[in-house]
Every structure is written in structure tokens, then in C-alpha cells.
Amino acid sequence: MMRLLIAGGVVVAGLAVGVYRAKLGAEQTDMRISDLRGEIVRVNEEISVLQAEEAYLSRPERIGPLARERLGMQPAKPEQFTADEMLTHRVGQERHYDVRGD
């Protein structure tokens, strides 16, 4: 009987330790989830700021002068454009047109 009582006590102590460790693990997991949620909020805010910066930096009225000053680019001339029917209809079927009209 005494052995059964000791074995029962050991089992109960083992279960108590297991429950305590599970509780600690759950708390650590909960803290990690909370940290990750905070990080998600920070990253989303950073993404919003970067998108606003991209929108500001890619404005045509800003890009045009920079392209002319730094790259020597000019606006496209009308003769540089082509009609839709002059473009290839399928990949591999190239049509050759004389754009200059010669």
C-alpha cells in the first residue's frame, strides 16, 4: 500500500511539474505572439511611409526635369510613336514597315 501511495505521489508531482512547464511555455508563446503583433504594426507603418515616399519621388513633374538634367533625355517626338496596326500581332510574326515613308 505504501508503494502505491509513493508511486501516486510521484505521478502527481510529475503531472504538477508538467502542468507548470506547459503554463510557462504558453506564457512565453503569448509574449512572442504579442511581440510579433507589435512588429507587424511597425512594419506596416514603415511600408506606408515607403509607399508615400515612392509616390512622391515618382511624380512625373519631378522625374521629367531630372531625366533632362542628369540623363539628357527629351520628351518623345510624334514620329517616334507608331500605329497599333504596325505592331506585331503574334510573337514570332514580325512585320517590317518603313516608318520613315521611303
N, CA, C and O atoms as CSV, one atom per row, in Angstrom:
chain,resi,resn,atom,element,x,y,z
A,1,MET,N,N,0.824,-1.188,0.000
A,1,MET,CA,C,0.000,0.000,0.000
A,1,MET,C,C,0.871,1.256,0.000
A,1,MET,O,O,0.580,2.245,-0.673
A,2,MET,N,N,1.948,1.177,0.779
A,2,MET,CA,C,2.841,2.323,0.873
A,2,MET,C,C,3.487,2.606,-0.483
A,2,MET,O,O,3.641,3.765,-0.869
A,3,ARG,N,N,3.866,1.547,-1.207
A,3,ARG,CA,C,4.459,1.733,-2.532
A,3,ARG,C,C,3.465,2.397,-3.486
A,3,ARG,O,O,3.843,3.257,-4.281
A,4,LEU,N,N,2.232,2.007,-3.406
A,4,LEU,CA,C,1.199,2.590,-4.252
A,4,LEU,C,C,1.027,4.074,-3.927
A,4,LEU,O,O,0.857,4.889,-4.833
A,5,LEU,N,N,1.070,4.424,-2.653
A,5,LEU,CA,C,0.945,5.816,-2.226
A,5,LEU,C,C,2.146,6.630,-2.709
A,5,LEU,O,O,1.977,7.762,-3.161
A,6,ILE,N,N,3.336,6.080,-2.621
A,6,ILE,CA,C,4.544,6.778,-3.087
A,6,ILE,C,C,4.502,6.930,-4.601
A,6,ILE,O,O,4.813,7.999,-5.125
A,7,ALA,N,N,4.125,5.884,-5.298
A,7,ALA,CA,C,4.036,5.951,-6.763
A,7,ALA,C,C,2.993,6.983,-7.177
A,7,ALA,O,O,3.212,7.732,-8.129
A,8,GLY,N,N,1.873,7.034,-6.482
A,8,GLY,CA,C,0.841,8.040,-6.768
A,8,GLY,C,C,1.355,9.448,-6.526
A,8,GLY,O,O,1.068,10.361,-7.301
A,9,GLY,N,N,2.114,9.626,-5.452
A,9,GLY,CA,C,2.696,10.947,-5.141
A,9,GLY,C,C,3.686,11.381,-6.215
A,9,GLY,O,O,3.717,12.548,-6.607
A,10,VAL,N,N,4.499,10.427,-6.691
A,10,VAL,CA,C,5.465,10.735,-7.755
A,10,VAL,C,C,4.728,11.109,-9.041
A,10,VAL,O,O,5.120,12.050,-9.732
A,11,VAL,N,N,3.674,10.382,-9.357
A,11,VAL,CA,C,2.894,10.679,-10.558
A,11,VAL,C,C,2.268,12.066,-10.440
A,11,VAL,O,O,2.310,12.845,-11.393
A,12,VAL,N,N,1.686,12.382,-9.280
A,12,VAL,CA,C,1.066,13.700,-9.072
A,12,VAL,C,C,2.128,14.788,-9.168
A,12,VAL,O,O,1.886,15.825,-9.786
A,13,ALA,N,N,3.293,14.577,-8.572
A,13,ALA,CA,C,4.368,15.576,-8.646
A,13,ALA,C,C,4.825,15.753,-10.095
A,13,ALA,O,O,5.068,16.875,-10.539
A,14,GLY,N,N,4.940,14.660,-10.820
A,14,GLY,CA,C,5.329,14.734,-12.231
A,14,GLY,C,C,4.302,15.491,-13.054
A,14,GLY,O,O,4.664,16.294,-13.914
A,15,LEU,N,N,3.039,15.244,-12.802
A,15,LEU,CA,C,1.976,15.967,-13.501
A,15,LEU,C,C,1.985,17.453,-13.149
A,15,LEU,O,O,1.765,18.301,-14.015
A,16,ALA,N,N,2.239,17.765,-11.890
A,16,ALA,CA,C,2.287,19.165,-11.459
A,16,ALA,C,C,3.426,19.898,-12.174
A,16,ALA,O,O,3.258,21.027,-12.633
A,17,VAL,N,N,4.577,19.244,-12.259
A,17,VAL,CA,C,5.719,19.845,-12.976
A,17,VAL,C,C,5.374,20.018,-14.451
A,17,VAL,O,O,5.693,21.047,-15.047
A,18,GLY,N,N,4.730,19.028,-15.038
A,18,GLY,CA,C,4.337,19.117,-16.447
A,18,GLY,C,C,3.361,20.250,-16.700
A,18,GLY,O,O,3.492,20.979,-17.683
A,19,VAL,N,N,2.384,20.399,-15.817
A,19,VAL,CA,C,1.411,21.492,-15.962
A,19,VAL,C,C,2.110,22.845,-15.804
A,19,VAL,O,O,1.820,23.782,-16.548
A,20,TYR,N,N,3.021,22.949,-14.846
A,20,TYR,CA,C,3.746,24.206,-14.635
A,20,TYR,C,C,4.575,24.561,-15.861
A,20,TYR,O,O,4.579,25.715,-16.290
A,21,ARG,N,N,5.278,23.584,-16.430
A,21,ARG,CA,C,6.087,23.839,-17.629
A,21,ARG,C,C,5.201,24.217,-18.815
A,21,ARG,O,O,5.565,25.085,-19.608
A,22,ALA,N,N,4.052,23.577,-18.937
A,22,ALA,CA,C,3.129,23.915,-20.021
A,22,ALA,C,C,2.617,25.341,-19.859
A,22,ALA,O,O,2.480,26.072,-20.839
A,23,LYS,N,N,2.333,25.736,-18.610
A,23,LYS,CA,C,1.866,27.100,-18.351
A,23,LYS,C,C,2.953,28.105,-18.717
A,23,LYS,O,O,2.660,29.126,-19.341
A,24,LEU,N,N,4.203,27.835,-18.340
A,24,LEU,CA,C,5.314,28.729,-18.697
A,24,LEU,C,C,5.486,28.806,-20.215
A,24,LEU,O,O,5.705,29.886,-20.765
A,25,GLY,N,N,5.388,27.672,-20.880
A,25,GLY,CA,C,5.505,27.647,-22.338
A,25,GLY,C,C,4.398,28.456,-22.998
A,25,GLY,O,O,4.640,29.164,-23.975
A,26,ALA,N,N,3.195,28.351,-22.469
A,26,ALA,CA,C,2.072,29.109,-23.020
A,26,ALA,C,C,2.275,30.608,-22.818
A,26,ALA,O,O,1.969,31.403,-23.706
A,27,GLU,N,N,2.789,30.992,-21.660
A,27,GLU,CA,C,3.047,32.421,-21.394
A,27,GLU,C,C,4.127,32.953,-22.331
A,27,GLU,O,O,4.005,34.056,-22.864
A,28,GLN,N,N,5.182,32.167,-22.529
A,28,GLN,CA,C,6.243,32.596,-23.438
A,28,GLN,C,C,5.718,32.712,-24.868
A,28,GLN,O,O,6.070,33.647,-25.588
A,29,THR,N,N,4.887,31.776,-25.271
A,29,THR,CA,C,4.292,31.824,-26.606
A,29,THR,C,C,3.393,33.041,-26.741
A,29,THR,O,O,3.389,33.701,-27.780
A,30,ASP,N,N,2.639,33.339,-25.704
A,30,ASP,CA,C,1.759,34.512,-25.721
A,30,ASP,C,C,2.573,35.801,-25.829
A,30,ASP,O,O,2.189,36.720,-26.552
A,31,MET,N,N,3.696,35.870,-25.111
A,31,MET,CA,C,4.549,37.065,-25.201
A,31,MET,C,C,5.153,37.183,-26.605
A,31,MET,O,O,5.250,38.283,-27.151
A,32,ARG,N,N,5.549,36.073,-27.174
A,32,ARG,CA,C,6.123,36.075,-28.531
A,32,ARG,C,C,5.080,36.539,-29.546
A,32,ARG,O,O,5.392,37.315,-30.449
A,33,ILE,N,N,3.855,36.070,-29.400
A,33,ILE,CA,C,2.778,36.495,-30.296
A,33,ILE,C,C,2.543,37.993,-30.153
A,33,ILE,O,O,2.349,38.692,-31.148
A,34,SER,N,N,2.561,38.476,-28.940
A,34,SER,CA,C,2.379,39.911,-28.700
A,34,SER,C,C,3.509,40.716,-29.344
A,34,SER,O,O,3.258,41.751,-29.961
A,35,ASP,N,N,4.744,40.249,-29.204
A,35,ASP,CA,C,5.887,40.926,-29.828
A,35,ASP,C,C,5.753,40.938,-31.347
A,35,ASP,O,O,6.021,41.954,-31.988
A,36,LEU,N,N,5.341,39.814,-31.920
A,36,LEU,CA,C,5.182,39.727,-33.372
A,36,LEU,C,C,4.076,40.650,-33.870
A,36,LEU,O,O,4.197,41.251,-34.937
A,37,ARG,N,N,3.006,40.763,-33.102
A,37,ARG,CA,C,1.924,41.686,-33.496
A,37,ARG,C,C,2.426,43.119,-33.500
A,37,ARG,O,O,2.095,43.892,-34.400
A,38,GLY,N,N,3.220,43.478,-32.504
A,38,GLY,CA,C,3.809,44.824,-32.476
A,38,GLY,C,C,4.735,45.050,-33.652
A,38,GLY,O,O,4.748,46.129,-34.245
A,39,GLU,N,N,5.509,44.031,-33.990
A,39,GLU,CA,C,6.410,44.132,-35.135
A,39,GLU,C,C,5.621,44.269,-36.440
A,39,GLU,O,O,6.023,45.012,-37.335
A,40,ILE,N,N,4.513,43.561,-36.545
A,40,ILE,CA,C,3.664,43.677,-37.739
A,40,ILE,C,C,3.154,45.097,-37.882
A,40,ILE,O,O,3.149,45.649,-38.983
A,41,VAL,N,N,2.726,45.692,-36.783
A,41,VAL,CA,C,2.237,47.079,-36.826
A,41,VAL,C,C,3.356,48.013,-37.278
A,41,VAL,O,O,3.134,48.879,-38.124
A,42,ARG,N,N,4.548,47.845,-36.727
A,42,ARG,CA,C,5.680,48.699,-37.109
A,42,ARG,C,C,6.041,48.527,-38.580
A,42,ARG,O,O,6.302,49.510,-39.274
A,43,VAL,N,N,6.058,47.294,-39.056
A,43,VAL,CA,C,6.405,47.041,-40.454
A,43,VAL,C,C,5.341,47.628,-41.380
A,43,VAL,O,O,5.674,48.205,-42.415
A,44,ASN,N,N,4.062,47.486,-41.018
A,44,ASN,CA,C,3.001,48.073,-41.839
A,44,ASN,C,C,3.107,49.590,-41.897
A,44,ASN,O,O,2.868,50.189,-42.945
A,45,GLU,N,N,3.464,50.214,-40.777
A,45,GLU,CA,C,3.666,51.663,-40.773
A,45,GLU,C,C,4.847,52.044,-41.664
A,45,GLU,O,O,4.786,53.031,-42.396
A,46,GLU,N,N,5.914,51.259,-41.599
A,46,GLU,CA,C,7.085,51.523,-42.442
A,46,GLU,C,C,6.736,51.352,-43.918
A,46,GLU,O,O,7.191,52.126,-44.760
A,47,ILE,N,N,5.937,50.350,-44.228
A,47,ILE,CA,C,5.504,50.141,-45.617
A,47,ILE,C,C,4.696,51.341,-46.098
A,47,ILE,O,O,4.876,51.800,-47.226
A,48,SER,N,N,3.810,51.849,-45.250
A,48,SER,CA,C,3.008,53.014,-45.626
A,48,SER,C,C,3.889,54.224,-45.900
A,48,SER,O,O,3.664,54.957,-46.863
A,49,VAL,N,N,4.895,54.435,-45.052
A,49,VAL,CA,C,5.814,55.558,-45.255
A,49,VAL,C,C,6.588,55.378,-46.564
A,49,VAL,O,O,6.744,56.329,-47.331
A,50,LEU,N,N,7.069,54.164,-46.817
A,50,LEU,CA,C,7.823,53.909,-48.048
A,50,LEU,C,C,6.954,54.079,-49.290
A,50,LEU,O,O,7.431,54.578,-50.309
A,51,GLN,N,N,5.694,53.675,-49.223
A,51,GLN,CA,C,4.788,53.857,-50.355
A,51,GLN,C,C,4.539,55.346,-50.606
A,51,GLN,O,O,4.473,55.783,-51.755
A,52,ALA,N,N,4.400,56.120,-49.528
A,52,ALA,CA,C,4.217,57.566,-49.688
A,52,ALA,C,C,5.469,58.199,-50.300
A,52,ALA,O,O,5.368,59.072,-51.162
A,53,GLU,N,N,6.638,57.762,-49.857
A,53,GLU,CA,C,7.887,58.278,-50.423
A,53,GLU,C,C,8.006,57.910,-51.892
A,53,GLU,O,O,8.433,58.729,-52.706
A,54,GLU,N,N,7.633,56.682,-52.239
A,54,GLU,CA,C,7.690,56.256,-53.639
A,54,GLU,C,C,6.755,57.100,-54.491
A,54,GLU,O,O,7.121,57.527,-55.586
A,55,ALA,N,N,5.557,57.340,-53.994
A,55,ALA,CA,C,4.598,58.157,-54.744
A,55,ALA,C,C,5.143,59.570,-54.939
A,55,ALA,O,O,4.991,60.156,-56.011
A,56,TYR,N,N,5.773,60.112,-53.910
A,56,TYR,CA,C,6.333,61.461,-54.017
A,56,TYR,C,C,7.503,61.487,-55.000
A,56,TYR,O,O,7.597,62.389,-55.832
A,57,LEU,N,N,8.383,60.510,-54.904
A,57,LEU,CA,C,9.589,60.514,-55.735
A,57,LEU,C,C,9.316,60.147,-57.193
A,57,LEU,O,O,10.105,60.496,-58.070
A,58,SER,N,N,8.223,59.456,-57.462
A,58,SER,CA,C,7.968,59.032,-58.834
A,58,SER,C,C,6.978,59.945,-59.570
A,58,SER,O,O,6.446,59.564,-60.613
A,59,ARG,N,N,6.732,61.133,-59.039
A,59,ARG,CA,C,5.844,62.076,-59.721
A,59,ARG,C,C,6.461,62.509,-61.045
A,59,ARG,O,O,7.653,62.814,-61.094
A,60,PRO,N,N,5.673,62.543,-62.123
A,60,PRO,CA,C,6.201,62.926,-63.439
A,60,PRO,C,C,6.826,64.323,-63.435
A,60,PRO,O,O,7.834,64.541,-64.106
A,61,GLU,N,N,6.250,65.271,-62.695
A,61,GLU,CA,C,6.810,66.622,-62.676
A,61,GLU,C,C,8.167,66.676,-61.977
A,61,GLU,O,O,8.906,67.645,-62.149
A,62,ARG,N,N,8.500,65.673,-61.206
A,62,ARG,CA,C,9.826,65.589,-60.586
A,62,ARG,C,C,10.784,64.803,-61.487
A,62,ARG,O,O,11.946,65.178,-61.642
A,63,ILE,N,N,10.285,63.711,-62.080
A,63,ILE,CA,C,11.128,62.836,-62.903
A,63,ILE,C,C,11.565,63.535,-64.193
A,63,ILE,O,O,12.713,63.397,-64.614
A,64,GLY,N,N,10.650,64.290,-64.823
A,64,GLY,CA,C,10.963,64.937,-66.106
A,64,GLY,C,C,12.203,65.811,-66.054
A,64,GLY,O,O,13.128,65.597,-66.838
A,65,PRO,N,N,12.256,66.794,-65.152
A,65,PRO,CA,C,13.458,67.627,-65.079
A,65,PRO,C,C,14.726,66.848,-64.738
A,65,PRO,O,O,15.799,67.151,-65.260
A,66,LEU,N,N,14.609,65.850,-63.870
A,66,LEU,CA,C,15.791,65.048,-63.534
A,66,LEU,C,C,16.281,64.265,-64.749
A,66,LEU,O,O,17.486,64.155,-64.976
A,67,ALA,N,N,15.355,63.725,-65.523
A,67,ALA,CA,C,15.732,62.958,-66.715
A,67,ALA,C,C,16.421,63.860,-67.731
A,67,ALA,O,O,17.383,63.446,-68.378
A,68,ARG,N,N,15.938,65.082,-67.875
A,68,ARG,CA,C,16.567,66.015,-68.822
A,68,ARG,C,C,17.940,66.467,-68.319
A,68,ARG,O,O,18.907,66.475,-69.081
A,69,GLU,N,N,18.028,66.841,-67.045
A,69,GLU,CA,C,19.282,67.374,-66.493
A,69,GLU,C,C,20.372,66.307,-66.374
A,69,GLU,O,O,21.504,66.523,-66.808
A,70,ARG,N,N,20.039,65.184,-65.802
A,70,ARG,CA,C,21.062,64.191,-65.475
A,70,ARG,C,C,21.280,63.158,-66.572
A,70,ARG,O,O,22.385,62.633,-66.711
A,71,LEU,N,N,20.250,62.859,-67.351
A,71,LEU,CA,C,20.373,61.808,-68.354
A,71,LEU,C,C,20.340,62.335,-69.783
A,71,LEU,O,O,20.582,61.588,-70.731
A,72,GLY,N,N,20.042,63.618,-69.937
A,72,GLY,CA,C,19.976,64.190,-71.269
A,72,GLY,C,C,18.780,63.697,-72.068
A,72,GLY,O,O,18.816,63.734,-73.298
A,73,MET,N,N,17.737,63.244,-71.419
A,73,MET,CA,C,16.562,62.725,-72.112
A,73,MET,C,C,15.637,63.871,-72.508
A,73,MET,O,O,15.625,64.926,-71.874
A,74,GLN,N,N,14.877,63.650,-73.551
A,74,GLN,CA,C,13.920,64.632,-74.040
A,74,GLN,C,C,12.554,63.957,-74.168
A,74,GLN,O,O,12.475,62.731,-74.256
A,75,PRO,N,N,11.479,64.749,-74.179
A,75,PRO,CA,C,10.158,64.142,-74.390
A,75,PRO,C,C,10.105,63.461,-75.757
A,75,PRO,O,O,10.811,63.859,-76.683
A,76,ALA,N,N,9.277,62.450,-75.874
A,76,ALA,CA,C,9.146,61.711,-77.136
A,76,ALA,C,C,8.545,62.605,-78.209
A,76,ALA,O,O,7.667,63.424,-77.937
A,77,LYS,N,N,9.033,62.434,-79.431
A,77,LYS,CA,C,8.522,63.201,-80.572
A,77,LYS,C,C,7.417,62.392,-81.241
A,77,LYS,O,O,7.406,61.165,-81.146
A,78,PRO,N,N,6.491,63.064,-81.914
A,78,PRO,CA,C,5.381,62.335,-82.550
A,78,PRO,C,C,5.851,61.263,-83.527
A,78,PRO,O,O,5.196,60.228,-83.649
A,79,GLU,N,N,6.947,61.474,-84.216
A,79,GLU,CA,C,7.401,60.468,-85.186
A,79,GLU,C,C,7.984,59.219,-84.518
A,79,GLU,O,O,8.246,58.219,-85.188
A,80,GLN,N,N,8.181,59.277,-83.225
A,80,GLN,CA,C,8.674,58.107,-82.503
A,80,GLN,C,C,7.547,57.133,-82.154
A,80,GLN,O,O,7.811,55.991,-81.777
A,81,PHE,N,N,6.320,57.569,-82.275
A,81,PHE,CA,C,5.175,56.721,-81.984
A,81,PHE,C,C,4.785,55.955,-83.240
A,81,PHE,O,O,5.105,56.379,-84.350
A,82,THR,N,N,4.109,54.853,-83.077
A,82,THR,CA,C,3.667,54.054,-84.215
A,82,THR,C,C,2.205,53.658,-84.021
A,82,THR,O,O,1.702,53.623,-82.898
A,83,ALA,N,N,1.550,53.368,-85.103
A,83,ALA,CA,C,0.152,52.960,-85.033
A,83,ALA,C,C,0.049,51.529,-84.513
A,83,ALA,O,O,0.972,50.733,-84.682
A,84,ASP,N,N,-1.055,51.215,-83.893
A,84,ASP,CA,C,-1.253,49.872,-83.334
A,84,ASP,C,C,-1.157,48.797,-84.395
A,84,ASP,O,O,-0.617,47.721,-84.135
A,85,GLU,N,N,-1.670,49.066,-85.589
A,85,GLU,CA,C,-1.666,48.027,-86.628
A,85,GLU,C,C,-0.261,47.722,-87.140
A,85,GLU,O,O,-0.065,46.716,-87.821
A,86,MET,N,N,0.701,48.554,-86.833
A,86,MET,CA,C,2.073,48.295,-87.261
A,86,MET,C,C,2.825,47.400,-86.278
A,86,MET,O,O,3.925,46.935,-86.579
A,87,LEU,N,N,2.246,47.159,-85.121
A,87,LEU,CA,C,2.894,46.305,-84.129
A,87,LEU,C,C,2.662,44.844,-84.472
A,87,LEU,O,O,1.710,44.517,-85.182
A,88,THR,N,N,3.508,43.977,-83.984
A,88,THR,CA,C,3.359,42.547,-84.245
A,88,THR,C,C,2.092,42.044,-83.575
A,88,THR,O,O,1.773,42.415,-82.445
A,89,HIS,N,N,1.384,41.197,-84.292
A,89,HIS,CA,C,0.143,40.649,-83.752
A,89,HIS,C,C,0.403,39.409,-82.918
A,89,HIS,O,O,-0.309,39.150,-81.948
A,90,ARG,N,N,1.415,38.643,-83.287
A,90,ARG,CA,C,1.765,37.452,-82.533
A,90,ARG,C,C,3.274,37.398,-82.382
A,90,ARG,O,O,4.020,37.931,-83.204
A,91,VAL,N,N,3.698,36.758,-81.338
A,91,VAL,CA,C,5.129,36.601,-81.130
A,91,VAL,C,C,5.669,35.738,-82.264
A,91,VAL,O,O,5.122,34.673,-82.549
A,92,GLY,N,N,6.709,36.179,-82.893
A,92,GLY,CA,C,7.322,35.426,-83.974
A,92,GLY,C,C,6.853,35.867,-85.345
A,92,GLY,O,O,7.500,35.541,-86.340
A,93,GLN,N,N,5.761,36.590,-85.434
A,93,GLN,CA,C,5.282,37.099,-86.721
A,93,GLN,C,C,5.648,38.574,-86.803
A,93,GLN,O,O,4.856,39.446,-86.445
A,94,GLU,N,N,6.805,38.828,-87.260
A,94,GLU,CA,C,7.255,40.209,-87.344
A,94,GLU,C,C,6.911,40.783,-88.705
A,94,GLU,O,O,7.093,40.135,-89.736
A,95,ARG,N,N,6.420,41.985,-88.690
A,95,ARG,CA,C,6.132,42.694,-89.930
A,95,ARG,C,C,7.126,43.834,-90.038
A,95,ARG,O,O,7.434,44.494,-89.046
A,96,HIS,N,N,7.607,44.056,-91.195
A,96,HIS,CA,C,8.593,45.116,-91.402
A,96,HIS,C,C,7.932,46.252,-92.179
A,96,HIS,O,O,7.492,46.075,-93.314
A,97,TYR,N,N,7.874,47.386,-91.562
A,97,TYR,CA,C,7.308,48.577,-92.170
A,97,TYR,C,C,8.374,49.655,-92.213
A,97,TYR,O,O,9.241,49.725,-91.342
A,98,ASP,N,N,8.303,50.460,-93.194
A,98,ASP,CA,C,9.202,51.601,-93.293
A,98,ASP,C,C,8.510,52.781,-92.627
A,98,ASP,O,O,7.604,53.378,-93.208
A,99,VAL,N,N,8.930,53.120,-91.414
A,99,VAL,CA,C,8.274,54.165,-90.642
A,99,VAL,C,C,8.539,55.536,-91.259
A,99,VAL,O,O,7.717,56.444,-91.129
A,100,ARG,N,N,9.673,55.690,-91.923
A,100,ARG,CA,C,10.031,56.991,-92.473
A,100,ARG,C,C,9.206,57.314,-93.732
A,100,ARG,O,O,9.152,58.472,-94.147
A,101,GLY,N,N,8.586,56.339,-94.324
A,101,GLY,CA,C,7.781,56.574,-95.505
A,101,GLY,C,C,8.565,56.549,-96.803
A,101,GLY,O,O,8.056,57.002,-97.829
A,102,ASP,N,N,9.782,56.036,-96.792
A,102,ASP,CA,C,10.611,55.960,-98.012
A,102,ASP,C,C,10.188,54.815,-98.879
A,102,ASP,O,O,10.771,54.598,-99.942
